Amino acid sequence: MADNDTVLNAAEAWRGAPMALATVVSTWGSAPRPRGSHMLVHADGRFEGSVSGGCVESDILDTAAQVIAGAPFQLKRYGVADASAWEVGLPCGGEIAVLVQPVSEAGFDPALFDNIRAARDAGMALAVTTDLATGRSGVDLPASADSFVNRYDPPRRLLIVGAVQIAQALVRLAHTLGIETVVIDPRGRFLTDERFPAATLDDRWPDEAIAAHRPGPSTAIVTLSHDTKIDDPALIAALASDAGYVGALGSRRSHAARRERLGAAGVAPGALDRIDAPVGLDIGAIGPAEIALSIAAAMIGRFNDRG
């Protein structure tokens, strides 16, 4: 699913108001936004989200106003082959198809927003099917050649073990990326609101904390404490979960020793292979901020099936 958190938040804030929802249902070439991207438009002209990064939003706003006023749903295509390509098209060279439908039982049922949020809060994905012939969306509609299925995954989370300086930089990056972050460290002097104002703090031992947060495929776990008493139990708990990304700070030499310790503790070799160590992309990082950037890039790559 595309990043639609702000759209879902706006739908809750604007509940009960007349609205239209624009959705990217097809892309060709170098389209600026992926399939499933939303733009929610309020009757008063406010909007949240994006379907093209700015190229066609003005035309979508006009179309949404018509739909809100009672016009039927519209399926619009934009690309450089259009006569109006440089006016409302995509000069980047791609093409997109955008469905604009009313937020109503005849289009995108408002109850679907509640269904999506409930599924995400429960750590589950939800698939919503849209019949492109009728412009109606639902969770029970049969899929066909004329339908578009949008999958809403749980929100991404990051569990950081070790309230160290790298963690401070990583929390700031994760916040910018819209990733909910928890910093886990039983050492009270390290784990303070002053040092981590944008994160949830958890002072339990990491194995207990990780189990309590129930990590799934949309959760990343990174150990940064450099203290085996803290990092090793965290990694054992992380590898016993369905976490989508597990990374550990340390050199290749220290990771070899780590594998021996965890193997002796009963962790299977296949599970140990899940650990990204030394953690992060190799960008020649120097200093906490650059190391945090390399970790964030590796984490996002794994989330996006690039790792």
N, C-alpha and C positions, 0 to 999 in steps of 0.2 A: 504493500500500500504506500501511496505517497504520503508525505508529511502533512496531515490534515488536523493536527491537534488544535490549532487556533480556530479552524472552522468549527470543530465540534464544541469548543468553548463558546464561540459566538452563537451557535444554535441554541445552547442552553440559556445564554444571557438574553437572547431575543425571542424566547419562547412565546408563542401566541401571536406574534406579529406576522403580517404577510411577508413571505420571502420566496426567493427562487434560488435553485441550486444549479450551478454549472459544473459539469464534470468532463474531464478529458477521457473519451471512450476509445480513441484510436490515435496512434502516432505513426509517422513515417519519417525516416531520415533523422536529422539532428533536431528533434523536437525539444524545446526548452523545459518542458515539464512532463513527467511520466504519466502513463495511463493511471486513472484513479484520482488524479489531482482535482481538488474541489475549489470552487469560489462561491461563497454564500453571499447573497445580495438581499439587503433589507429594503422594505418599501420606501424608506426615507432616503435611500441612496447610499447608505453605508454598505461597505462590503468587507469581507475577510477572505484571505486565501488568494490563490492565483492559478490560472490555467495556462499562462504563457510567459510569465515573468514580465509582462507589460505590453507585449506586442498587440494583443487583440482585446485587452480588458475593456477598453472604451466601448467597443462594439458589443461585447458581452453584457455590459451594464445596460445598454440601450435595449437589447433583446430581453434581458431579465425584467426590465421595467414593463415591457409589453406583456410578458408572461404573468407577472404579478397582477397586471390590470385585467387579466382574463383571457389573453391570447393562448392558443394551444402551445404545447411544448415545441421546441425547435432543435433540430440537429444541424449544426453548422460546421462547415469545413473551411479551414484556412491553410493557405500555402502560397509559395512563390508563383505558382501557376495561375493564381487568381488575378483578375484584372486590377483588383484593389490590393494587391499583395503588399505594396509599400504604404498603403493607407491603414489597413487593418489586418494585414497578413503577417507572414513570418519571414523577414528578410534574412534570417539565419539559414534558410534553405530547407527547413523541415516542413512537415504538414501535420495538422492535428484535426480531429473531429471532436466537437464539444457539444454535449447535450445540455440544454437549458430547460429545466422542468420546474413546475411549481412545487413548493413545499406544502403538500396537501395529500389527501388520500388518493387523489387522481394522479399524483406524481410521486414525489418522494415523501412518503408518509412521515409526519413529524415523530411518530412513535419509534421510527427506525433509529433516530438519534439516541433515544433512551436505550434501545436494544444494543446499539454499538457501545455505548458507555458502560452498560452493565457487563457486557462480555469482556471489555478491556479491563475493567476493575477486577474481574475474576481471573485475569491472566489468560483469557481465551481469545481466539480469533473468531470473527464473524464474517460470513460471506453474504453480500446483498446483491441480488440479481435485478437487473433493469431490462425490461422489454423495450428495445429501441423502436419497435413498431407502434407502441402505445404510450411510451414515455412513463410507464408506471414501474416503481421499484418495490421489492419485497424480499423477505428471507425465504419464502416458500414458493416463489415463482420457478417454474421449470426452466432450465437453461436450454437455449436453442441457438441456431445460427444467427438469429436476430436479437440476441441478448448480450448484455455486458455484465460480467461478474466482478465486483470490487471486493477485495478482501481487506478487512480492517484488523490489523494485528494489534496485540497488546502494546502499550507504550514501552519504549526502550528504557532500560534501567542500568545503572552502573553501581556495583558494590566495590568500594575501594577499601582494602585492608591495609591499615597503616596510615596514621594521620601525620604524614611527613610533608616536606616542602613540595615535592613533586605532586602530591595529592592536592595541595592547594591550587596549583596551576591547572591540574586536570579537572577539578571541580568547576573552575571558571569556564573552561572549554566545554565541558558537558552541559553546563547551564545554557551557554550560547546555542548549543546544538539541540536544546529541548529535551535532554536526557535527564530523567530523575536520578539523583545521586544520593547514595548512602555511604558515609564514611564510618568504618568499623575499627575500633581500637580500644582495648581495655585500659590503656594508659590515660588517665584523666588529664594529666598536664598537657598531653598532645591534643586531645580531643576537646576543643572548646568552640563555642559559638563565635567568638571573636576571630578565630583562625579559619573557620568554615561557615560563614554566614549564609551560604547558598545551598547547604546540604543538610540532609537528615543525619543526625549523629546517633551511633549505636555503640555503647560501651561494653557490650557483652563479649565473651570470648568468641573469636571469629567463626568457629565451627557451629556454635549455637546460633549466632546471629545469621549466618548464611542459611542454615536450615529453616530458620523462622521466616526469612524473606522469600522462600520458595522460588528460587531462580528458575527461569524457563529459557526458551530459545531467544527471547528478546532481552535477556539480561547478560551483561558482561561482568566478570569478576576479575579484579586485578590486585595482586599482592605487592605491596611496596615497603613494608616495614623493615626488611632486611634482618629480621629477627626470626630465626627458625621456630622459636616457641610460638610465635604468632602466625607466621606465614604457612608453615607446614600443615597445621590443623585446618587452616582456611582452604588450602589447596585440596586436601583430602575431601572436605565437604563440597568444594566446588566441583570436583571431578565425579562425585557421587550424584550430582544434580544434572539437569538438562540445560545448564547455562550455555548460551550461544558462543561465548568467548571467554577463555580463561588465560590470563597472562601473569607472568611473574618477573619481577625485577631481579637482575643479577647477571653476572658474566656467564659465558659458556662453561667455564670451569665450575663455578658455583652451582650452575644448573645440573651439571653431571653429578655432583655430590648430592644435590636435591633429589634427583631421580633415584639414586641409591637409597636414600633415606625413605622416600615414599614407597619405593618398591618393597623395602623391608617391612614397611607398615601394612603391606597387603594390597597396594594399588597396582592394578594390572598394567603391563607395558603399553597396551593400546590406549588406556586412559591417560597415561603419562604423556603420550604423544599429542594429546589435546592442548597441552600447555604451550603457549607462545612465549618462548624464553630464548634469549633475552627479549623482554617484552617490547613490542612496538616495531614500526617499520624502521629499517636501517637508513636513516637520513643523516648520519653523522652527528646526531644530536649532542649538544653541549649545554649543560645547565638544566635546571628543573623545568623551565617553560618549554624548551625544545624537546626534552624527553616526554613531557606530557603531550605535546603535539604529535609525536611519533606514536604514542599509545592510542590517542584518540583516532588517528588515521587508521591504525590496524584494527581497532574495534569497529569502526564504521565499515571498513572493508569486509570484515567478517559478517556483520549484520546484513550487508548488501551482497553476500555470497561472492565476495571477491578475494577472500582469504583462504 
